[in-house]
Amino acid sequence: MIGEIRAQHGRPFDVKQLTTLCVTNVVMKVLFGRRFDRSNPEFQQLISDVNKAFRKISIELDMFPVLRILPYYKKKMADVVFMLERSHDFLKAKIAECRKVC
């Protein structure tokens, strides 16, 4: 992370994206014993899906679950479920890879 910050040479950049990438890689290191390359398209998709899912989750749905039947919230929930299922599939695939190695 420090190397990436230094590589920017004082130019503005998205700190949130770098932090998300680094934290996710630490979690992956703990879970799977290895880090993922930041240019890995599967890894980038995982980060993108999780970020989008958290942006779409609404507090009003937690407070008033009946709103889920309305088309606007129904679409939001379908998007969140799709992104989280794709993230879950990524993790299941990596767990299967680890089982083969172990």
SERO-4910 file (N, C-alpha, C, O; in steps of 0.05 Angstrom, whole numbers):
BEGIN
 pado doro    nc1    nc2    nc3   cac1   cac2   cac3    cc1    cc2    cc3    oc1    oc2    oc3
  Met    A     17    -24      0      0      0      0     18     25      0     12     44    -15
  Ile    A     38     25     16     56     48     18     70     52     -9     73     75    -18
  Gly    A     78     31    -22     91     33    -48     72     45    -69     81     62    -85
  Glu    A     47     38    -68     27     49    -86     23     79    -81     20     94   -100
  Ile    A     22     86    -56     19    115    -49     43    131    -59     40    153    -70
  Arg    A     67    120    -54     91    134    -63     92    136    -94    101    156   -105
  Ala    A     81    116   -108     82    116   -137     64    138   -149     67    145   -172
  Gln    A     46    149   -133     29    170   -143     43    197   -144     33    215   -157
  His    A     66    200   -130     82    224   -130     65    249   -124     69    270   -137
  Gly    A     48    247   -104     33    271    -96      8    277   -112     -7    295   -106
  Arg    A      3    261   -133    -21    265   -149    -46    254   -134    -43    236   -118
  Pro    A    -69    266   -138    -93    255   -125   -100    228   -136    -97    223   -160
  Phe    A   -111    211   -119   -120    184   -127   -141    175   -108   -146    187    -87
  Asp    A   -155    154   -115   -177    143    -99   -167    126    -76   -159    103    -80
  Val    A   -167    137    -52   -157    123    -29   -175    100    -21   -166     79    -12
  Lys    A   -201    104    -26   -220     83    -19   -215     57    -35   -215     36    -23
  Gln    A   -210     60    -60   -204     37    -77   -179     22    -68   -179     -2    -66
  Leu    A   -158     37    -62   -133     25    -53   -137     11    -26   -126    -11    -22
  Thr    A   -151     24     -8   -155     13     18   -172    -13     16   -166    -33     29
  Thr    A   -193    -12      0   -210    -36     -4   -193    -58    -16   -196    -81     -7
  Leu    A   -177    -53    -35   -160    -73    -47   -141    -85    -27   -138   -110    -26
  Cys    A   -128    -69    -11   -109    -79      9   -123    -95     31   -113   -116     39
  Val    A   -145    -85     41   -159   -100     62   -169   -126     52   -168   -147     66
  Thr    A   -180   -126     28   -190   -151     16   -167   -171     12   -171   -195     16
  Asn    A   -144   -161      4   -121   -179      1   -112   -190     27   -103   -213     28
  Val    A   -113   -175     49   -106   -186     75   -125   -208     83   -117   -229     93
  Val    A   -151   -204     78   -171   -224     85   -166   -249     68   -167   -272     78
  Met    A   -160   -246     42   -154   -269     25   -129   -283     34   -128   -308     33
  Lys    A   -109   -269     43    -85   -282     54    -91   -299     78    -80   -321     81
  Val    A   -108   -289     96   -116   -304    120   -132   -328    112   -127   -350    122
  Leu    A   -151   -325     93   -169   -347     86   -155   -368     68   -159   -392     73
  Phe    A   -139   -359     49   -129   -378     29    -99   -380     29    -87   -396     14
  Gly    A    -85   -365     46    -56   -367     47    -41   -354     24    -17   -357     21
  Arg    A    -55   -339      9    -42   -324    -13    -57   -299    -20    -81   -296    -14
  Arg    A    -43   -280    -32    -55   -255    -41    -62   -258    -70    -52   -275    -84
  Phe    A    -80   -240    -79    -88   -240   -107    -76   -215   -120    -74   -194   -108
  Asp    A    -68   -219   -145    -57   -196   -160    -79   -176   -165   -102   -184   -172
  Arg    A    -73   -151   -162    -94   -131   -166   -105   -129   -194   -126   -118   -199
  Ser    A    -90   -140   -213   -100   -140   -241   -116   -165   -248   -126   -167   -270
  Asn    A   -119   -183   -229   -135   -207   -233   -164   -199   -237   -176   -187   -220
  Pro    A   -176   -206   -260   -203   -197   -266   -224   -209   -247   -244   -195   -240
  Glu    A   -220   -234   -237   -238   -245   -218   -238   -230   -191   -258   -224   -179
  Phe    A   -213   -223   -183   -210   -208   -158   -222   -180   -161   -235   -171   -142
  Gln    A   -218   -167   -183   -230   -141   -188   -260   -142   -188   -274   -124   -178
  Gln    A   -271   -164   -200   -300   -168   -200   -311   -172   -172   -332   -161   -165
  Leu    A   -297   -187   -156   -305   -191   -128   -307   -164   -113   -327   -159   -100
  Ile    A   -286   -148   -115   -286   -123   -101   -308   -105   -112   -322    -92    -96
  Ser    A   -312   -104   -138   -333    -88   -150   -360    -97   -140   -377    -80   -133
  Asp    A   -365   -123   -140   -391   -133   -132   -397   -127   -103   -419   -118    -96
  Val    A   -378   -130    -85   -382   -125    -57   -387    -95    -53   -405    -87    -38
  Asn    A   -372    -78    -66   -376    -49    -64   -404    -41    -74   -418    -26    -60
  Lys    A   -412    -51    -97   -439    -45   -108   -461    -55    -90   -481    -42    -85
  Ala    A   -458    -79    -79   -478    -91    -62   -482    -74    -37   -504    -68    -28
  Phe    A   -460    -65    -24   -463    -48      0   -474    -21     -6   -488     -9     11
  Arg    A   -469    -11    -30   -481     15    -37   -511     13    -42   -526     32    -36
  Lys    A   -520    -10    -52   -549    -14    -58   -566    -21    -34   -590    -17    -34
  Ile    A   -553    -32    -13   -569    -40     11   -579    -15     24   -565      4     28
  Ser    A   -605    -15     31   -618      8     42   -626      3     71   -636    -19     77
  Ile    A   -623     23     87   -631     20    115   -661     19    117   -672      6    136
  Glu    A   -675     31     99   -705     30    100   -715      2     96   -736     -5    106
  Leu    A   -700    -15     82   -708    -43     79   -705    -59    105   -720    -77    110
  Asp    A   -685    -51    120   -682    -63    147   -704    -55    166   -714    -71    182
  Met    A   -712    -30    164   -733    -20    182   -761    -28    173   -778    -33    190
  Phe    A   -765    -29    147   -792    -36    136   -789    -57    115   -790    -51     91
  Pro    A   -786    -82    123   -782   -104    103   -805   -106     83   -800   -117     61
  Val    A   -828    -97     89   -851    -99     71   -845    -83     45   -858    -88     25
  Leu    A   -827    -64     46   -820    -48     22   -808    -65      0   -808    -57    -23
  Arg    A   -799    -89      7   -786   -107    -13   -805   -115    -35   -796   -125    -56
  Ile    A   -831   -112    -31   -850   -120    -52   -854    -98    -72   -865   -103    -94
  Leu    A   -845    -74    -66   -847    -52    -85   -826    -55   -107   -804    -63   -102
  Pro    A   -833    -49   -132   -815    -54   -155   -787    -42   -152   -767    -54   -158
  Tyr    A   -786    -17   -142   -760     -4   -138   -742    -20   -120   -718    -25   -126
  Tyr    A   -752    -27    -97   -736    -41    -77   -732    -70    -85   -711    -83    -78
  Lys    A   -751    -82    -99   -749   -109   -108   -725   -111   -128   -710   -130   -127
  Lys    A   -722    -91   -145   -700    -91   -164   -673    -87   -149   -653   -101   -156
  Lys    A   -673    -70   -130   -648    -66   -114   -640    -91   -100   -617    -98   -100
  Met    A   -660   -105    -88   -653   -130    -74   -644   -151    -93   -626   -167    -87
  Ala    A   -656   -153   -117   -647   -172   -137   -618   -167   -145   -603   -186   -149
  Asp    A   -611   -142   -149   -584   -135   -156   -564   -143   -134   -543   -154   -139
  Val    A   -572   -137   -109   -554   -144    -86   -551   -174    -85   -528   -184    -81
  Val    A   -572   -188    -87   -571   -218    -85   -553   -229   -107   -537   -246   -103
  Phe    A   -556   -218   -132   -540   -227   -154   -510   -223   -149   -494   -241   -153
  Met    A   -503   -199   -140   -475   -192   -135   -463   -209   -112   -441   -218   -114
  Leu    A   -479   -212    -91   -469   -228    -69   -467   -258    -76   -449   -272    -67
  Glu    A   -485   -268    -93   -482   -296   -102   -458   -299   -119   -444   -320   -117
  Arg    A   -452   -280   -136   -428   -282   -153   -403   -281   -135   -383   -295   -141
  Ser    A   -403   -264   -114   -381   -263    -95   -378   -290    -81   -356   -300    -76
  His    A   -401   -301    -73   -401   -327    -59   -389   -349    -78   -374   -366    -68
  Asp    A   -396   -348   -103   -386   -368   -122   -355   -365   -125   -341   -385   -126
  Phe    A   -345   -341   -125   -316   -336   -126   -303   -349   -102   -283   -363   -105
  Leu    A   -314   -344    -78   -302   -355    -54   -304   -386    -54   -285   -399    -45
  Lys    A   -326   -397    -63   -329   -426    -64   -308   -438    -83   -297   -459    -77
  Ala    A   -303   -425   -105   -283   -435   -124   -255   -434   -112   -240   -453   -116
  Lys    A   -249   -413    -97   -223   -411    -85   -220   -431    -62   -198   -442    -58
  Ile    A   -241   -437    -48   -241   -458    -27   -236   -485    -40   -220   -501    -29
  Ala    A   -249   -490    -62   -245   -516    -76   -216   -518    -85   -204   -540    -84
  Glu    A   -204   -497    -95   -176   -497   -103   -158   -504    -80   -139   -519    -82
  Cys    A   -164   -492    -57   -147   -496    -33   -150   -525    -24   -131   -537    -14
  Arg    A   -174   -537    -26   -178   -565    -18   -161   -583    -35   -151   -603    -26
  Lys    A   -159   -577    -61   -143   -594    -79   -114   -593    -71   -100   -614    -72
  Val    A   -104   -570    -64    -76   -567    -56    -70   -581    -30    -49   -593    -27
  Cys    A    -88   -578    -11    -84   -589     16    -89   -619     14    -87   -633     35
***
